[in-house]
């Protein structure tokens, strides 16, 4: 199957399945990529640093992934 045919079939799948495919593709890229292969802008690094500092200053503000996932699944079931 060629690329376009594959994409055509993928977009026919339910959203949850397409998201699972996206996650697998991203995981495969991350697994193959070396840290120094990607260069991020100074603005990106500054924003990332800001978010990490905000999280460390107020860790109770975050929502555990399990809670987010359960809420998402419950909305899908409706």
FENPEPE-V897642 format. One line per field, one symbol per residue. psi: psi as a letter, one per 30 degrees, with the letter a starting at -180 (. if undefined). A space follows every 50 residues. Layout:
psi=???
This chain:
psi=kleeeeeeeefflleeeeeeeeeeeeeeeeffkkegfkklleeeeeeeee eeeeeefiffflkkeeeeeeeeeeeef.
